[in-house]
Amino acid sequence: MIRRVGAEADVASVVDAVLAGIRDAVVKGDRVSLSGFGTFDRVRRNPRTGRNPHTGEPVQIPARNVPVFRPGSGFREAVAAPRRKRAAAPRRRTRSKR
């Protein structure tokens, strides 16, 4: 475990608390929506028949609940936006090694 001090420790504890709150709410079946970022939710997957990749035999996969994240429009647009090229940094002149 990395030991954090000062402001970094404060930020880490706040982020950990927020993530724990989101996780606990989704476990209970609540939907958590962060405006401009996205929505965390829980969905139920029905039982289905899959295949064992080694033998090809059918395998029964039980029903289960899984977490899902749906990005918000602001987040989706920011990710999809084309990246601007940064201006090339001027090259430094170096002394030749003679």
Backbone torsions as a table, in degrees:
resi	resn	phi	psi	omega
1	MET	NA	137.0	179.7
2	ILE	-85.1	131.3	179.9
3	ARG	-91.6	124.4	-177.9
4	ARG	-109.8	149.5	-179.9
5	VAL	-131.9	156.3	173.2
6	GLY	67.5	-141.6	-175.9
7	ALA	-63.1	-34.3	179.4
8	GLU	-62.1	-38.4	178.0
9	ALA	-67.4	-38.5	178.4
10	ASP	-63.7	-45.6	179.8
11	VAL	-63.6	-43.7	-179.6
12	ALA	-61.6	-40.4	-179.5
13	SER	-69.0	-35.5	177.9
14	VAL	-67.5	-45.9	179.5
15	VAL	-62.0	-43.8	178.4
16	ASP	-60.3	-40.7	-179.8
17	ALA	-66.5	-41.2	179.3
18	VAL	-64.3	-46.0	-179.9
19	LEU	-64.6	-37.9	177.4
20	ALA	-65.2	-39.0	177.3
21	GLY	-64.1	-42.1	177.6
22	ILE	-63.3	-47.4	-179.5
23	ARG	-58.8	-47.2	-178.0
24	ASP	-63.1	-39.5	179.6
25	ALA	-66.6	-42.2	180.0
26	VAL	-67.4	-37.5	177.4
27	VAL	-60.0	-38.4	178.9
28	LYS	-73.5	-12.9	179.9
29	GLY	101.9	5.9	178.2
30	ASP	-81.9	155.9	174.8
31	ARG	-98.3	133.0	179.1
32	VAL	-114.2	120.4	-177.6
33	SER	-117.2	125.5	175.5
34	LEU	-108.9	109.1	-173.7
35	SER	-54.7	128.1	179.3
36	GLY	83.3	-10.2	-179.1
37	PHE	-111.2	-58.4	179.6
38	GLY	162.9	-173.8	-176.1
39	THR	-127.4	132.6	173.8
40	PHE	-102.5	135.3	-176.5
41	ASP	-149.9	171.7	176.8
42	ARG	-121.6	132.2	177.5
43	VAL	-125.5	152.7	179.7
44	ARG	-97.9	129.0	173.8
45	ARG	-99.6	129.3	-179.2
46	ASN	-72.3	158.8	176.4
47	PRO	-65.2	149.8	-178.5
48	ARG	-152.3	169.2	177.8
49	THR	-103.4	125.7	177.4
50	GLY	-113.6	-172.0	179.1
51	ARG	-128.8	138.4	172.9
52	ASN	-71.4	120.9	-175.3
53	PRO	-66.3	-23.5	-179.2
54	HIS	-82.2	-41.7	-174.4
55	THR	-106.1	-19.3	-177.4
56	GLY	80.2	1.9	-179.9
57	GLU	-72.2	145.8	175.9
58	PRO	-67.3	140.9	179.0
59	VAL	-130.0	132.8	178.4
60	GLN	-82.0	123.3	178.3
61	ILE	-102.6	123.0	-175.9
62	PRO	-72.9	164.4	174.9
63	ALA	-67.1	149.6	178.3
64	ARG	-158.8	161.4	173.5
65	ASN	-98.4	137.4	179.4
66	VAL	-131.0	147.1	175.9
67	PRO	-78.2	146.8	175.6
68	VAL	-133.7	151.8	175.3
69	PHE	-128.0	128.4	176.3
70	ARG	-115.6	114.2	-178.2
71	PRO	-67.0	145.5	176.4
72	GLY	-76.5	166.4	-175.6
73	SER	-64.0	-37.7	179.5
74	GLY	-64.1	-43.1	178.9
75	PHE	-67.1	-43.5	-179.2
76	ARG	-62.7	-43.2	-179.8
77	GLU	-66.9	-38.5	179.7
78	ALA	-64.6	-39.0	179.7
79	VAL	-71.3	-37.4	-176.2
80	ALA	-80.0	-15.9	-177.0
81	ALA	-64.1	140.1	179.0
82	PRO	-64.7	141.9	179.4
83	ARG	-76.7	137.8	174.7
84	ARG	-82.8	139.1	177.7
85	LYS	-75.8	136.0	176.8
86	ARG	-79.0	147.2	176.8
87	ALA	-64.5	138.7	-179.6
88	ALA	-66.4	134.9	178.4
89	ALA	-70.3	142.5	179.2
90	PRO	-63.0	141.1	-178.8
91	ARG	-75.9	138.4	178.1
92	ARG	-84.5	143.7	174.5
93	ARG	-85.9	132.2	178.5
94	THR	-115.9	153.3	177.5
95	ARG	-78.1	140.8	177.3
96	SER	-76.4	147.7	-179.6
97	LYS	-90.3	106.5	179.3
98	ARG	-118.0	NA	NA
